[in-house]
Amino acid sequence: MPGIVGLITRLPRERASSELLRMVEALRHEPFYQTGTWIDESMGVYVGWTERKQPLADTMPIRNERGDVVLVFSGEEFRDTRTAEPEKAHLVRRYEDDPSFPAGLNGRFQGLVADRRHGTAVLFTDRYGMHRIYYHAGREAFYFAAEAKAILEVRPELRRPDLRSMGELVACGCVLENRTLFDGVGVLPGGAAWVFSHGILERRASYFEPRAWEEQEPLAPEAYYRELRDVFSAILPRYFAGPEPMAMSLTGGLDTRMIMAWRALAPGALPCYTFGGMFRECRDVRVARRVARVCGQPHEVIRVGQDFLSRFEHYAERAVYLADGCVEVNRSPDLYVNEQARDIAPVRLTGNYGGEVLRRVRAFKPKVRHPDLFHPDFRAHVDAASSTYAEVLRGHPLSFTVFRQAPWHHYGLLALEETQLALRSPYLDNDFVRTVYRAPASAFASNDVCLRLIADGNPTLRRISTDRGYGGGAAGRWRAFLLGLEFKAEYAYDYGMPHWMARLDRLLSPLHPERLFLGRHKFYHFRVWYRDALARYVQGMLLDRRSLARPYLDPHRVQAMVTAHVRGHANYTSELHKLLTLELIHRLFLDSR
């Protein structure tokens, strides 16, 4: 995703500036990116950036009037919309006026502020760590970048796997504890403000600790609801501000509905779109269209179909590469649909993280169905992921959600999507999350708080049931039960199909049973895709001699799984996701050493 890169060093300027330019180029992924650099040799600061071309954007770097404080900033900072200052120009003034800077900032961001008055530079991240900064503390220089590939570009000796992290990727789908897939490359924690003095890392400081929110007194149910409603309505205008065109990524669920209920706009002012599949209009599309119609906004469907499948190799490789291996290949449709969404508007408003924050949805946990795929030595790293996960799960459940699950598990998809456009969601707003920390336990027992919030904002929207049947009047419970069965049936036919049923499904394939089950809730269907349309790609990748020679795999087991799946004798969809992703990580990042 667009962001900052650089090094802080006492190396000669010629060498340091050459490395800086190579790092910047490693992040220039699209023709609509623009780049720049800023150097202060006396401070040992070499920093560059990539960003989407934007109308009326502030020119980087941002300086104070005397030119002795310089800021390079990436991301968005959501403040009171009544302030009339330019979008980012106020940040330098806030640094000068606020000794706790950047504690007062609100949003997803990363930045470096160089203070020539004191000879110091501060490298900082948002308090969640969602706009990630990778780093490598070398003997000659401290390297940092919004994407790991920029560091690997100038330090190729770091193109070696961290086996503990690889084991966590297999077990959890992400790397834990601010480590990365690359030995010697780490991630700055959320709330970091690392201080450098004359080219040397002086202090690994933090400007925020979760306990500041955890130690608040809980509210009674009614008082909590009133506070949440007031905060939500107050913060929402922040996410509609700015000069760029915006569109709503509308789903059939609760979280985008709450936004639509509380932000009434002129008819036609907010284009809406929903992602759809190739078999039928899914529930998301049908419900979202009704919501958009009630709100007087246009709606369209971005479909994943034959065009995507014909270019799957491109999107699979591109997705893993852009996200530094932090997404699996089954997220490649998200890259495809966000490319289309950028043509509608460069800013995408979403309900992301609403369920996690308001309903404590746990999005991942360790799970390996076929550990015999892996060599025993590597299997020990896969097994160790469960213990690490159990350790980080301790403590306040909301802190796990926003300070661990969000920056570790959700980061990869966010990074992939933000290569194409800017994503906004009000559900990680500082004021909003701080309020949810005061929720009574009863607030998480059902969807009542969310449904009530929708009803108070727009009673008509409350009467439309969600894609899962929640709300919609007296028949809501019965509808939710039936749609829940439908959802489970689609999952069982796709990812969850047992091996014996996969064989039966293959026998019935001339009758196209997938048309009966698939596409009701999901817009991608990898079990049948891997078996049919993508079979040649799967075999070409995983039965290749390079792939079968990976030291952590059992080649015979891999061959058996691939053959059984593409012949329709078994269902190994999840395993194929992981094997394809691991192979692409090797080819894109490790083999090129």
C-alpha positions, 0 to 999 in steps of 0.5 A, spaced: 500 500 500 502 507 499 506 509 505 513 511 507 520 508 506 527 510 508 533 509 512 536 512 518 544 512 517 551 515 518 552 511 511 555 516 505 550 520 502 551 517 495 550 510 498 544 511 502 540 516 497 541 510 492 538 505 497 532 510 498 531 510 491 531 503 490 526 502 496 521 507 493 521 504 486 519 497 490 513 500 492 511 504 485 505 498 484 500 503 479 501 508 474 496 512 479 502 512 484 506 518 485 513 518 489 518 523 492 524 523 497 527 528 502 534 527 505 537 531 511 544 528 511 546 531 517 541 528 521 542 521 517 535 521 515 533 519 508 525 518 507 521 517 501 514 516 500 509 513 495 501 515 495 495 515 490 495 522 486 489 526 489 486 533 487 488 538 492 493 534 496 498 537 501 505 537 498 510 532 501 514 533 506 510 538 510 514 543 513 513 549 519 514 556 517 521 556 519 523 549 515 526 546 521 520 541 523 519 536 517 514 531 517 512 525 512 506 522 513 502 517 510 494 515 511 488 519 514 487 522 520 480 523 522 479 530 526 473 534 527 470 536 520 469 543 523 476 545 523 478 549 516 485 548 516 488 544 510 488 536 510 495 535 513 498 541 514 495 542 521 500 536 523 506 540 524 503 545 528 500 539 532 507 536 533 510 543 535 504 544 540 503 538 543 508 534 547 505 528 547 504 528 539 502 523 536 497 521 541 492 526 539 491 523 532 485 519 530 486 514 524 490 509 520 497 512 519 504 512 519 509 518 519 516 520 520 517 527 523 524 530 523 526 536 528 532 539 526 532 544 532 534 538 536 537 533 531 532 528 532 527 524 528 521 520 530 518 514 527 511 513 529 505 508 527 497 509 529 495 506 535 492 500 532 498 498 528 494 498 522 498 502 517 504 497 518 511 499 518 516 494 517 523 495 519 530 492 520 535 494 525 542 493 521 549 495 523 550 500 518 543 503 518 536 502 520 531 501 515 523 502 515 518 501 510 510 500 509 512 494 505 517 488 507 519 488 499 522 495 499 527 492 505 528 486 501 530 490 495 536 493 498 538 487 503 537 481 499 540 477 505 534 478 509 530 473 504 530 467 508 524 465 512 522 465 519 520 458 520 516 460 527 512 465 523 511 460 517 508 455 522 503 461 524 501 463 517 500 455 516 496 454 523 493 461 523 493 465 517 497 470 519 503 472 523 503 473 530 507 478 535 509 483 530 514 478 527 514 477 519 515 471 514 522 474 514 528 473 519 531 479 521 525 483 519 520 486 524 514 490 525 513 496 529 508 495 534 501 500 534 502 506 538 510 506 537 514 513 537 521 511 536 526 516 537 532 517 533 538 522 534 543 524 529 542 517 525 542 512 531 536 509 534 535 512 541 529 510 544 523 505 542 518 509 545 510 508 545 505 513 546 499 509 548 498 503 552 491 499 552 490 499 559 488 507 558 482 504 555 481 498 559 481 501 566 475 505 564 469 504 569 463 500 565 456 503 564 449 501 565 446 498 559 442 504 557 447 509 559 452 505 554 447 505 549 446 513 549 453 514 549 455 509 543 449 513 539 451 520 541 459 518 539 457 514 533 453 520 530 458 525 532 464 521 529 461 519 522 461 526 519 469 525 519 469 519 514 465 523 509 470 529 509 475 530 504 475 532 496 476 525 493 469 522 490 467 517 495 462 510 494 459 506 499 461 498 499 454 496 501 453 489 504 447 486 507 449 486 514 448 490 520 455 494 520 454 498 513 447 499 515 448 503 521 452 508 517 447 509 512 442 510 517 445 515 521 448 519 515 442 521 510 445 524 504 442 528 498 439 523 493 444 520 488 450 523 492 453 516 495 454 511 489 453 504 492 456 497 490 456 490 492 460 484 490 457 479 487 458 472 484 457 468 477 451 463 479 446 468 482 444 474 486 447 473 493 443 475 499 448 481 500 446 484 493 439 483 494 439 486 501 444 492 499 440 494 493 433 495 497 437 499 503 440 503 497 433 504 494 431 507 501 436 511 502 435 514 495 442 512 492 444 509 486 447 501 486 451 497 482 454 490 482 461 488 481 461 481 479 467 476 480 466 471 474 469 468 468 474 474 467 477 473 473 478 466 473 481 467 466 486 471 469 487 468 476 494 466 475 495 474 475 491 476 481 493 470 485 501 472 484 499 479 485 495 479 491 501 475 495 506 480 492 502 486 494 501 484 501 508 481 502 505 474 503 500 476 508 494 474 504 492 467 501 491 466 494 483 466 496 483 473 497 485 474 490 478 476 488 478 482 493 484 485 489 480 484 482 473 487 485 477 493 488 480 494 481 473 495 479 471 499 485 476 504 484 473 506 477 467 508 481 470 512 486 477 512 489 475 512 496 471 506 499 467 507 505 466 500 509 463 497 515 469 493 516 471 491 523 464 493 526 462 486 528 469 485 531 468 491 535 461 491 537 460 484 537 467 481 539 467 477 533 473 472 533 476 472 526 481 467 526 484 461 531 489 456 530 487 450 525 490 445 521 486 439 518 492 435 515 498 436 519 501 430 515 502 435 509 508 437 513 515 435 515 516 433 522 521 438 524 516 444 521 510 441 524 513 443 531 513 450 528 505 449 526 504 446 533 507 452 537 502 457 534 497 454 538 500 456 544 502 463 542 495 464 540 493 462 547 498 467 550 496 473 546 488 471 547 489 473 555 487 479 557 481 484 555 477 481 549 476 488 546 484 489 546 485 482 543 480 484 537 483 491 536 490 491 538 492 484 536 487 481 531 486 487 527 493 489 525 495 481 525 489 478 521 486 483 518 492 487 516 493 483 510 486 484 506 487 492 508 494 492 505 491 489 499 485 493 498 489 499 499 493 498 493 487 500 489 484 505 493 483 508 500 478 505 505 475 508 511 471 505 516 468 509 523 469 502 527 476 503 529 475 511 530 479 512 537 472 515 540 468 510 538 473 504 540 474 508 547 466 508 548 465 500 547 471 499 552 465 501 557 460 496 554 456 492 559 457 484 558 450 484 556 451 488 550 455 483 546 450 477 547 446 479 541 445 484 535 440 488 539 445 494 540 446 494 533 439 493 531 436 499 535 442 504 533 439 502 526 432 504 528 434 510 531 437 513 525 432 510 520 426 506 522 425 504 515 432 501 514 430 497 521 425 493 518 429 490 512 432 484 514 439 483 513 442 477 509 442 473 515 435 474 517 436 479 523 431 484 524 425 485 519 419 485 524 416 479 527 418 474 522 425 475 524 427 469 528 424 464 523 427 468 517 434 468 521 433 460 522 432 459 515 437 463 512 442 460 517 441 453 514 442 456 507 448 459 509 451 452 512 448 448 506 453 453 502 459 452 506 458 445 507 457 444 499 463 449 498 469 449 503 466 444 508 464 438 503 466 431 506 471 427 502 465 422 500 460 427 498 466 430 493 466 424 490 458 424 489 458 431 487 463 429 481 458 424 479 453 429 479 457 434 475 453 434 469 447 436 472 451 442 475 449 441 482 453 447 484 448 452 481 443 449 486 447 451 492 453 456 491 452 464 490 447 465 495 451 468 500 458 468 497 461 470 491 467 466 490 467 458 490 474 455 490 472 448 491 469 447 484 474 452 481 480 448 483 477 442 481 475 445 474 477 452 471 483 452 475 485 445 475 491 446 470 494 452 474 493 448 481 497 442 478 502 446 474 504 450 481 504 444 486 506 438 482 512 442 479 519 440 482 521 446 485 514 446 489 515 438 491 522 440 493 520 444 499 524 442 505 518 443 510 513 439 505 511 431 504 511 431 497 508 424 496 502 427 501 502 433 496 501 429 490 496 425 493 492 431 495 492 435 489 490 429 484 484 427 489 482 434 489 482 436 481 479 429 480 473 430 484 475 425 489 476 429 495 476 436 498 482 439 500 480 447 498 483 450 505 490 446 504 490 448 497 490 455 499 496 454 504 500 450 499 499 455 493 500 461 498 507 458 501 509 456 494 508 463 491 511 466 497 518 462 496 518 464 488 516 472 489 520 473 495 525 467 497 528 464 491 530 471 488 535 471 493 
